[in-house]
Amino acid sequence: MPVTPPERTAAASARRAQIIAATIETLADVGYRRTTFARIAERGGLSSTRLISYHFAGKDELVEAVVADVYASIDEFLAERAATEPASRPIRQPPGVPPRPYTGSAWDELRAYLTGVVAFVDGHRVRMRALQSVFAALHDEEGREEAKGAAYDAATDRGVLGHIQGILRRGQERGEFREFDTFVMAATVQRSLGGLPLLLRTKPDLDLAAYADELVTLFDLATRSPHTP
């Protein structure tokens, strides 16, 4: 029986997902520089590296897909949390998921972002280790040229920082937050979260619930308007 286009598309999507999952596990286990198509094929139970090169032109394109997949899963996680935490907002609205209207406080939204990202990291440590290995390669002198085409670039960083800055600006406009440089504060927020996977490598038993609580207290004190009760 011939394969119809929808079936072919579904099969191709499933294969791409299988390759991306195997790449995430490989990156988390051996790091960016030691991640090869051969290792990915072995990890994913693929019969040949040609199955990878059929779907991805090279390592850079594959890593770009991995980074996009991890960020999409963060957005989906934050969007799903909105069912029980109305202030939770994704960085980018996932396709097919209608946005939930939110008119609450900017502080609640910032708190929900902090606790939501920490919760995601806690439940998806392998995915976050993989992402961290890509970040490390971009800033490693030996791996920088090799990772030149990877997707984590200034545009990606600006998107995340822009999301946080939007929350901070709303808080200032409403009088919830004091006056401060929203870029500096947003960068501080994001670095406290972005560095968590690396911190877990050296302290895997870190109490992440307590870590999230401390971040909430820290940024409450850092952003709060003196006129806020």
C-alpha positions in Angstrom: 0.0 0.0 0.0 1.5 3.4 -1.0 2.2 5.9 1.7 -0.1 9.0 1.4 1.4 12.5 1.9 -0.2 13.0 5.4 1.2 9.6 6.6 4.6 10.5 5.1 4.5 13.9 6.9 3.6 12.2 10.2 6.3 9.7 9.8 8.9 12.4 9.0 7.8 14.4 12.0 8.1 11.4 14.3 11.6 10.6 12.9 12.7 14.3 13.5 11.3 14.1 17.0 13.2 10.9 17.6 16.4 12.4 16.4 16.0 15.6 18.4 15.3 13.5 21.6 18.4 11.5 21.0 20.4 14.6 20.4 19.2 16.2 23.6 20.3 13.1 25.6 23.6 13.0 23.8 24.3 16.7 24.4 23.4 16.3 28.1 25.7 13.3 28.4 28.8 14.2 26.5 28.5 17.9 25.7 28.4 19.9 22.5 31.9 19.2 21.1 31.6 15.4 21.5 28.1 15.2 20.1 28.3 13.6 16.7 25.8 12.0 14.3 27.3 8.6 15.1 26.7 9.1 18.9 23.2 10.4 18.2 22.4 7.4 16.0 23.6 5.0 18.6 21.7 6.8 21.4 18.5 6.9 19.3 18.7 3.3 18.0 19.0 4.6 14.4 20.4 2.2 11.8 22.5 4.8 10.1 23.7 8.4 10.4 22.1 8.9 7.0 18.7 9.0 8.7 19.9 12.1 10.5 21.5 13.8 7.5 18.3 13.2 5.6 16.3 15.4 8.0 19.1 17.8 9.0 21.7 19.4 6.8 24.4 19.4 9.5 25.1 19.6 13.2 24.3 23.3 13.4 20.8 22.8 11.9 20.2 19.9 14.3 21.3 21.9 17.3 19.1 24.8 16.2 16.2 22.4 16.2 17.1 21.2 19.6 17.3 24.7 21.1 13.9 25.6 19.5 12.4 22.4 20.8 13.6 23.1 24.4 12.4 26.7 24.3 9.0 25.6 22.9 8.7 23.1 25.7 9.3 25.8 28.3 6.6 27.9 26.7 4.2 25.0 26.7 5.0 24.3 30.4 4.4 28.0 31.4 1.2 28.1 29.3 -0.2 24.9 31.0 0.6 26.3 34.4 -1.8 29.1 33.7 -4.7 26.7 34.5 -3.7 26.7 38.1 -1.5 29.8 38.2 -3.3 32.5 36.3 -0.3 34.8 36.3 1.9 32.3 34.4 2.7 33.5 30.9 4.8 31.8 28.2 7.6 33.8 26.6 6.0 33.0 23.2 2.5 31.7 22.9 2.6 28.1 21.8 0.8 27.4 18.4 -2.7 26.3 18.8 -2.9 27.3 22.5 -5.2 30.3 23.0 -3.8 33.0 25.3 -5.5 33.4 28.7 -6.4 36.9 29.5 -4.6 38.3 32.5 -5.2 41.6 34.2 -3.5 40.9 37.6 -0.4 42.5 39.0 3.0 42.6 37.3 4.6 41.3 40.5 2.4 38.1 40.4 3.4 37.7 36.8 7.1 38.0 37.6 6.8 35.7 40.6 5.0 33.1 38.4 7.8 33.4 35.8 10.5 32.8 38.4 8.8 29.8 40.0 7.6 28.4 36.7 11.1 28.3 35.1 12.6 26.8 38.2 9.9 24.2 38.2 10.6 23.4 34.6 14.3 23.1 35.2 13.6 20.7 38.1 11.4 18.5 36.0 13.5 18.6 32.8 17.1 18.4 33.9 18.4 16.5 30.9 16.8 19.0 28.5 18.3 21.9 30.4 21.8 20.2 30.6 21.7 19.9 26.8 20.8 23.5 26.4 23.6 24.5 28.8 26.1 22.5 26.8 25.2 24.5 23.7 25.5 27.8 25.6 28.9 26.7 27.0 30.2 25.9 23.5 29.3 29.4 22.3 31.5 30.9 24.9 34.3 28.4 24.9 37.4 29.5 23.0 37.9 26.1 21.4 34.2 25.4 20.6 33.2 28.9 19.5 33.9 28.5 15.8 32.3 25.0 15.8 29.1 26.4 17.4 29.0 29.5 15.3 25.8 28.6 13.6 23.9 27.4 16.7 20.5 29.0 17.4 21.3 30.5 20.7 22.3 33.9 19.6 21.6 37.6 20.4 18.1 37.4 18.9 17.1 34.5 21.2 18.5 36.3 24.3 16.7 39.5 23.3 13.4 37.6 23.1 13.7 36.3 26.6 14.9 39.6 28.0 12.2 41.4 26.2 9.5 39.3 27.8 10.9 40.0 31.3 11.3 43.7 30.5 7.7 43.9 29.5 6.6 42.6 32.9 9.0 45.0 34.7 7.8 48.0 32.6 4.1 47.2 33.4 5.0 47.1 37.1 6.7 50.5 36.9 3.8 52.0 35.0 1.3 50.7 37.6 3.4 52.0 40.5 4.1 48.4 41.8 7.8 48.6 41.1 10.4 51.3 41.8 12.3 53.1 39.1 15.3 51.1 37.8 16.9 50.1 34.5 14.6 47.3 33.2 17.3 45.8 31.0 19.7 45.4 33.9 17.0 43.9 36.1 15.7 41.6 33.4 19.3 40.4 32.7 19.7 39.7 36.4 16.5 37.8 36.6 17.3 35.7 33.5 20.9 35.0 34.6 19.7 33.7 38.0 17.5 31.2 36.1 19.8 30.5 33.1 22.7 29.5 35.4 20.6 27.0 37.3 21.4 23.9 35.1 25.1 24.6 35.6 24.6 25.0 39.4 22.8 21.6 39.5 25.9 20.0 38.0 27.9 20.9 41.1 25.0 20.6 43.5 22.5 18.1 42.2 20.7 17.8 45.6 19.9 21.5 45.6 16.5 22.2 47.1 14.9 23.9 44.1 11.7 24.8 46.0 13.8 26.8 48.5 15.9 28.2 45.6 12.7 29.5 44.0 11.5 31.0 47.3 14.7 32.8 47.7 14.6 34.2 44.2 11.0 35.4 44.8 12.1 37.2 48.0 15.2 38.6 46.3 13.4 40.1 43.4 10.5 41.3 45.5 12.9 43.4 47.6 14.8 44.4 44.4 11.8 45.7 42.5 9.2 46.8 45.0 8.1 50.4 45.1 8.7 52.1 48.4 5.0 53.0 48.3 3.9 49.4 48.0 2.3 48.1 51.2 
